[in-house]
Amino acid sequence: MSTLEERPRLVSSIPQDYTKRLMVFGGRASMELAARIARHLDVDVGEVDLRTFSNGEVYCRYEESIRGADVFLVQSTAANEAYGMTPNDALAELLMMIDAAQGASAHRIIAVMPWYGYARQDKKSAPREPISARVVAKCLEGVGVDRVLTMDLHAGQIQGFFHVPVDHMTAMPMLTQWFMDQAFTEQLVIVSPDAGRVKMARNFARKVGCHWAVMEKERPAQQVAEIGYVVGEVQGKTAVLVDDMIDTASTLGAAARTAREEGAARVIAAATHGVFSGPAYERLAYEESGIEQIVVTDTIPLRPNAPDNITVLSTAQTLADSIRRIFADDSVSEIFAGENQLF
């Protein structure tokens, strides 16, 4: 027997049975939403120690092994008064969670950001301004995120700030279904508060089965809106003001007043993200705004003492379905029949 024949036969690969693991963790800005998502996935929320030191610095440590797992980190970069979180705290905490997951040998790290903070600062509106939405994208990629799952971005071009995949969800199906389930006596008309949301209003109206209109808006200063007139017919109808978000409610309040002046019988508002910062609650109270109902989702936790006319729909099922498909490497857009890009 030759020396060559005595050598063991080499193989090009080593077979190994490998079972993928899905784990869901919640940041303190979205802990309740993470729990709802986990219930739909039939898993427990992962244990993670999240703290803020006395000097304001954020601390993170996973309390269980995440080695080799697909880790989904649920955190809207928004304020949560219950945990004393500001949007910047939430962003810093998410970055720490991603870095810790990378150091703990997670297989894939997916940031689930139902509300993408800084989304309105998506371009330079004046010289010497940052493009803050791009800064957030760079930070997420810089610490090692593998994928981002978000919902109803304020501007579509934010997806282009990333080199990693971005899965864009929309709350339109649940919002339109809510209106179809109601028994309105007057005919509905979907109203866009400005020209930038015309496509959203048109798609919304098509799904609900009614007409749409658009308002002419000017913004003389940041977070100040002036509505001029309505292009379309709202006389004697239920005007549904649709937008992606409600922040200080200056735009929504002005739009509601204009709709009533144009003869709308009732005014209802719908938006994915209820930011409700500053004087929003006072402006949206029915006595002040004349808006009978404001329908939003749970992408951002409500501050305490919300007005009675605010209704919150849960996005947990939609996000859970998306997470399950990402984990299985299936198509996410099939959930929305390819209609999850509304821009």
N, C-alpha and C positions, 0 to 999 in steps of 0.2 A: 504494500500500500504506500503510495507517495505521500510526501508531506502535504501537498496541496489537497489531497483527498481527506486528510485527517481534520482539516479545519471545519468548525461548525458552520452550517449554512446560515447566512445572514438574511434578514428580512428588511423590507423598506419601511415598515411601520409596526407599531405595537398596538394591538387592539385593546380597547379599554371601554367598558360599559360606563357611560356618563349620563347622569340624570340631572337635567337643568333644574335650578331652583329659582323661584320668584319670591322676592321679599319686598315688602312695602314699609317705608318709614315716613313719618310725618314730622315736619318742622313745626315750631310753635306758632307760626302764622297760619297754619292749615291743619292743625292736629285733628279737629273734628271731621273735616272733609276726608283726611287720610283714613280715619276709622270707618267712615261710611264706604269708601272705596274698597277697603280691605274686606268688609262684610260681603260686598258683592262678589269678591274674588274668593270667598271662603278661606281666608287666611287671617291670622292675627297681625296686628300692626307690630313691626319689629321694635325691640327695646333699644332705645338710644338715650343717653344722658345728655341733655341740652341745658346749659346754664348760662347766666350772664353774671360775670364777676362784678364786684362793687365799683370797679373803674369803668364798667360798660363793655368790657371785652367779652366775646362769645366763646363758649367752650362746647366741644362735642366729643363724645366717645360712644361707639357702638357696644352694647352690652352682650352681644352674642356674635358668633362667627358669621361672617358674610363671605368667606372665601369661596370663589367660584360661582357666586350667585349673581343673577340679574337683579340689581338693586334699584328700586323706583323710589325716588325721594320727592315727596309731595310738599311743595312749599310755594305759595303765592308770595311774591315780593310786595307784600302789603302790610299795613298796620293791623295789629290785633291787641286791643286794649286789655283783654283778659290776661294776656301774658306780658304786657308792657312792651310789646314789640312795635317798632317803627318800620317803615319800608326798608330803610338802610340796615336795620338790625336783621330783618328777614333775609335780605340779600347776603349779608356777611355770614349768617348762619348756614344758608344753603351752600355757600362756597366752602365753608369748613366741613360740612357733611360730605360734599363731593370729594374733597381732598382726603378726608379720613377713610372714605370708602375705597379710594384708589390705593391708599397705603395698606388697607386691610385685604388687598387682593380680590376685590369684587371682579366678577367676569365682565359685566357691563354696568355702567352707571347712567341712569336715565333721570333727568330732572323733569319732574311733572310740575309745571308752572301754570296753573289755570289762569292766573293773572300775571302778565309779564310787566313788571314795573319799568318805569322810564320809557314806556312804549310811545308816548306822545312826543318825546324828543328824538325823533327819527331822522331829522335832517337839520341843516343849519338854516335857521330863519333870520339870523343876523350875523355879522362878522364876529369872529373870535368866540363863537359858541361851540361847545362840544356836541357830538352826536351821541348822546348818552345811551340810547338803545343799543348802539354798536359797542359801547364800552362794556355794557352788561354782557353782551355776547362774547366779547374777548375774555372777560373774567371767567365766565363759565367754561370756555374751552381751555383757558390757561391752567385751570386746576384739574382738568381731566374728564369733563363730562363727555359721554359717548353719544348721547341723543337728548333731544329736548321735546317734550310734549306740552303743548300750550293750547289755549282756547281763545278764539275771536280776538286776534291781534288788532291793535289800533291801526296799524299800517302793514300792508303785505310785504313791503320791502325789508322788514326786519328779518324775515327768513333768509334773505341774502347776506345778512351780516355773519351768518354761521357757515363753517365748513363741515360741521357734523349734521346729520339728518335732523330736520325739524318737522314734527307731526302736528299739523294744525287742525284742531277740533273746532266745532261750532255748536252753539247752543240754540241755533235757529229751529231745529226740529221740535225741541221741547217747548220753546216759546210759542211757536205757531200752533202747536197742538193745544196749548193752554187756551188760546183764543178760540180755536175751533170747538173746544169743549164748553165754552160759555154760551149762555142764551142772551145775546144782545138784542134789544128791541129795535135799535137804530142800525142802519147799514154802517159797516166799518169802512174807514179809509185809512190806509197806512201812510204816515207822514214822516218824511226825512227832515231832520232839523237843519240840514245844510246840504250843499251839493256833493260833498264828499261821501255821503251815505246813501246816495241815490240807488246804487246797485243793491245794497242791502234792503232798502225799502221796497224796491221792485220785486226782489226774490221773496221777501216776506209776504207781500200782497199776493203774489202768484200762488204761494202755498196756502194762504188763508182763503183765497178766492174773492178778492175785492180790488177796488181801485187804489191808486197811490197818488201822493202829492209831495211836493218839496218846498221847503222854506228858504228864503234868501236871508243869509246870516252874515253879519260882519263882526269881527272881534277887534275892537279898538285897543285892548290890552289883554295880557294873560289872565285867563279865568274870568273874563268879562265878555258877554255876548249880547248882541243887539239883533233882533229879528225884524226884518222889514215887512215882508208880505208872503203870502202862500201862492204857489203856482199849482193850481188844482182846486177841486171842489170839496169843501168840507161842510158846507151849509147844511144843518140839520142832521149831521152824521156823527158817529162816534169816532173821534180822531185818535188814532193810536200813534203816539210818538215813539219811534224806534231809534236806538243808537247802540253802539257797542259798550258804552260806559256812562255812568252818572257820577260826577265828582262833586263839585260845589253846587251843582244844580242851577247855575246861572243860565246856561243854554236851555235847559228843560223848562225852567220857570218862564223865560221869555217866550219860548215856543208855545207853551200852554196859553199864555195871555193872548198871543197872536191868533191861535186857533179859536179861542172863545170870541175874540173880536170879529173873526171871519164867519161866525155863526155856528160853530160846532156845538152839537147838543151835549156831548160829554167829551172829556179828555182822559185818556189812559196812556200810561207810559210803559215801555218795555226796554230792557237793556240786559246784556249779559253780566256786566260787572257793576256792582253797586259799591263804588268807592265811598261815597257819602262823607266827604271831608268838610271841615270848617262849618259853615252855616247851612249845610245841605238839608238837615232834618227840619230846621225851622222853615226853610223855603219850600219844602215838599209837603208840609202839613196841608191837609185839604183846605182849611180855612184861609191859608196864604196862597196856595198855588191853584186851587180849583181842580186838581188832578184827583180823580176818584180812586184810581188804583195804580200802583207802580210795581211792575213785575220784574224781578231780577233773579239771578242764580246765586248759588253759594260759593262761587269762586273766591269771594272775599268775605270774611266773617263780618256780620253787622256789628256796628257799635251799639252799646246799650241805649235804651230809650228811643228806639226807632218808632216813627209814626205808624199808626194802625193801618194806613193805606198801603203799606209795603208788603208784598207777597214774595216769598223766596222759594224757588224751585231748585231741586238738587241736581247737580251734574255728576254725581257719584257713579251712576250706572253707565253713562257715556264714557267717562274716564276709565272705569274698570274694563269696559269692553275694549277700549283702545290699548290699555296696558296688557290685556290678555293676548291681543293680536300681535303686539310688539314682541312679547315674550315668545310667541309661537312663530315669529318671523312671517306672519301673514299680512295681507294688505290692510292698512288702517282706513284708507279712503273708502273702502267698500261699505263701511258702516254708514256713510252718508251718500252712497251711490255716486261718489266722485264729486259731490257738491259741497265740499268743505273749504273751498277757496272762494271767498265772497267779495274779493276786491276787483 
